[in-house]
Amino acid sequence: MRQLLIAGNWKMNGTKPEVRRLISGILSRMDESRSAEVLVLPPFPYLPLVGSMLEGTPLQLGAQDLSVHESGAYTGEVSGAMLADWECGYVLVGHSERRSLHGETDATVAAKFKAAQAAGLMPILCVGETLEQRERGETDAVIRAQVRAILDTAGIGAMARAVIAYEPVWAIGTGLTANPDQAQAVHAAIREQLSAHDDTIAGRVRILYGGSVKPDNAADLFAREDIDGGLIGGASLQSDSFMAIYEAS
Ligand code: PGA
């Protein structure tokens, strides 16, 4: 049985009072009888504040990005070791906004994936196709290539210490969601691709869905066989909607 993971990607949002309110709201609705793991991914400056608030609770902490480098003259960058220092357990790599707005290639994403694991962090590898690619019937090929870039660099064994998030680019922040059949098909294809290398690892890796997950569509998505939780953007900024999604798990 794969444990569901509900992850909140705050992107570049929040102020100190908002962060305090959001974390308090999340903590007040965490329910030990539910098995899903809950994770928040705040902007870097808020990691210490959030880390201090979630100490001793089951809420998990992660970051949205990391440097490919370990340390040194890389102005503005944050290393995996620094994130681990602030008790982060997870870090996103290859989010489509990093790929499209910051020119991250599959090679950069693979380097970040390895840097995360080298620092003891669990990378959440984001993959997804654009609308044009879907309309041209290229979804499978695009996702396959994004996953293959990691397999070629890090090897299948590394997938045992990683999470994958399928986020169709056309569904991120648009209010459009892949329907459960569309999402399930891609999740199953990813698992099949991994299973050609290692059946056990393929069966264990968690594959999250992301892209306009909301309280009213979460339960149908999470009910599908290969969907192991969600990577939530907009709806993770309010504890009511984020925890309603958690409660749909
Ligand atoms: P969204 O973002 O839920 O606002 O679509 C998801 C993401 O980008 O991770």
Residues whose N, C-alpha, C, O or C-beta is under 5 A from the ligand:
A	BS01	PGA	N9 A171 I172 G173 T174 G210 G211 S212 V213 L231 I232 G233 G234 A235
